[in-house]
Amino acid sequence: MNTLPVCNQESTLSSIQNETLYTYPTTNTDEDRYTIDELEKRRTIVGETEPESQHMPKYILGNTLYVVVFVIIIPAIMIHQHVSSEFILAYMPNVDMLATILGYDGGPMNMWRYLYNPNNFTIFGFANTTFINYLALLGLTYVIASTTHEKRSWEYGWAGAFIALFLTYLLPGNPIVILQNKIEEKLEKPLGITHEHRERRYIFIVTIGIAMAAMLILLEASIIKVSRPYLVRMIKYLTIKLK
């Protein structure tokens, strides 16, 4: 993690609750160093605080809506419409990237505040992140299993996973968050689009994010399609050598 609250223990928890993080300074007081050391010893800040109970129905509704639309309905439509397996294989592991994009600034009515935040402080947020990762991997294994069955070749199915998993884990959520924050700064300074224009700003930044995600998924699908025959031959060759 690149940023940490730098204050005493009570103000640390307060800043976590307010979701305000300050830049890690180059020099620290003894008190600051103690707080940082304590956080490092615990190795996690998950569970320091929890969402307010009155907002939980909204957060649960937002997370459920995301899962239903982006993890269930869209893949089901792609499968029904016989979209290429390479595209589905590229899409499924990247549902976490889409969740990160949509969760910018908490989303509409702040309902995606705990959807997929790379800086999760709460058990609720951590559970959502883990669940989305689990669904993404389930979708990935489904595509691999179905293509293996269809082609009668486990090498063909497995070859797709080589690229899908490799590229997916090279594209974590933090760079997306950094990019969205940079765009927010650009909108605020020259154009004067601030928190008062929250809806417009959200639509603009999320649209850019979705467009970039679509390009990355298309690029990944193309790489899978081009490299798959070579990977199949490599897997078959290694299988023979290992026997």
N, C-alpha and C positions, 0 to 999 in steps of 0.2 A: 504494500500500500504506500502511495507516495505522499499522503497527507495525513496528519493526526491532530487532534485537539491538543493545544499546548496551554494548559492551565492546571489548577488543582483538581483533585478527584471529583468534588461536587460540581464544579463548573464543567468538567469533562462530560459528566452524565447529562448536564443541562444542555450542552451544545449538541450532544448526540440526539437528544429528544427534539431539539429545534432543527436538526439536520444541517447544522452549520459547521463546516470544517475550515480550519485555518492552515495556511501554508506552513510546512515544517521549516522552522527557522535554521539558520546556519549556526547560531549560538543559542544555548539554553541555560536558564538559571538552574540551580540545584533542584528547585521545586518542579520545574518543567521536566528535568531529566528523570526525577523520581516517577512522575506520572507516565512518561514514555516507557520507562523500565518496567513498570507494573503492567502496562498493556502488552509489552513484549513477552513478559513472563507468562501471562495468561494465554498468549498465542491466539486469542480470539476476542472480539468485542461483541460477538453475537449473544443476544440475550440480556444486554445491558438495559434495554427498555422494550416496551411493547406498544403497538398502536392503541389509541384511545378506543375504548369499547364501543362508544356510540358511532364510530366510523367503520367498525368492522363489517357490517352488512354491505356497505358501499364497496369496500376493498374486495370482499368475497365475490360480490356481483361482477366487479370489473375483471377479476382474475378468471372467473368462470366464463365470462363472455369471450375473453381472449382465447382460452383453451378451446371452446366450442367452435369459434370461427376459424382460427389460424392453425389449430392442431388437429381438428376433426373434419370440419366442413370443407375447407380448401383442399387438403390432401384427398378427401373422398371424391370431390369433383374432378380432380386431376386424374385419379385412378379410373373413374367412370368414363372420362373423356379420352382415355388411353394416351395421356401425355407421356412422353418418353420417360423411361425409367431413370435415365441420367438426370433429368430435371427434378424428378421427385426425390431422387437420391441426394441431390444437392440442396433441395428445399428443406427436407426434414431435419437434418442436423442444425439448420440455421434458424429454427423457430426462436431460439434464445436471442439471436441477433435482432429479430423483428420485435421481440418483447422489449429489448433494451431501447430500441428506437421509439416505440409507442409509449414507453414509460417516461419519456422526457417531461420534466417539470410536473410529474405526477399524472399526466394525461387529463382528459376531460373530467371536470369535477373532482380531480385528484384521485380518481378511482383506481389508477394504475401506479400509485405511489410505491407499492410493495410488489409489483409484478415481477420484475427481473432487474433489480438494482445491484450492480457489481459491488456496491458498498453497503451490504445488508448488515444492519445492527440488530435486527429482531429475529426471534425464532420464526415468526410468521413469514417474514420476507425470505429467510433461509429456506423454509419449507416450500415456498412457492418456487424459488429458484431450482431446488432439487427436483421438484415434481415436473417442472418444464423440461429439465435436462433428461429426466427419466422418460417422458413422453417422446422427446426427440430421438432418443436411442431406440425406443420401441419402434417408432416409425422407420428408422434407418434399418433395423434388423428385419422388419416386415418386407421392405423393398428388396433387401438382399435375398431373403428366403424366397420371395415370389419370383424374382428373376432367375434364381438358381433352379427352382422347380420348372419354370417356363423353358429355359434353355437346356435343361438336363445337364448342367455343368456347374459344379460348386466353384470352380476356378473363375468362371464368368461373374458369378455373384460376388465372390470375395474381392475380385479385382476392383469393383466399383467402390468398395469400402476403403481401399488403399488411399484414394484421392479424397473421397468425401470426409473421412475422419482427419486426414492430414491437414487439409485446407481449413476445415472448420475450427480445429484447435489452434490454428495460427491466426484466427480472427476473433479474438475475445471481445467482450463487451466494453472494456475500459477505453480503447481507442475511439469507439463510437461515441461514448459519453463525452470524451475530450473534444471531439469534432463538433458535437452539438453545442457544447458550451462556447467553443470558439465562434461558431456561427451566431450564437446569441449575443456575444460581445460585438460582433460586426454589425448586427442589426441595431444594437442599442446606441452605439457611438455615432456613426454617420447618419443613420436613418431615424433615430429617435424612437424606435420600437422597444418599449420597456414592458415591465410587468403589467402596466395598465392596459396594454394591448395583448394580454396573455393568449386569447383565442387565436388571433391572427398569427402571432409568433409561433404558437404550437403547430398550427396547420403548415406554416411555411417550413419550419425546421424538420418536422416529421415527414413532410412530402419529399424533401431532399434526402432524408435518411432512407425512406422506402425506395426511392429511385436508385440510390447507391446499393442498397441491399439486393434489389432486383438485378442490377448489373453484375454484382459479385456472384449471385446464384447462377446466372446465365453463363458467366465465365467458368465457374466451377463445373457446371454441366457439360460445357464444351470440352474442358480438359479431361473429364471422365470419359467422354465419348471417344476422344482422339487417343488417349493413352490406354484404354481398356484392352484392345487387342494385344498390345505389347506386354501388358501386365499378365494377361492370361498365359501367353507363351512363357514368360519368366516363371510364373507359378508352376506350370506343368514341367518345365525344365528342372526346377529345384525339387519338385516332388519326386521325379525320377531319380535324381542324384541322391536324395535322402533315403531311398528304399534300399 
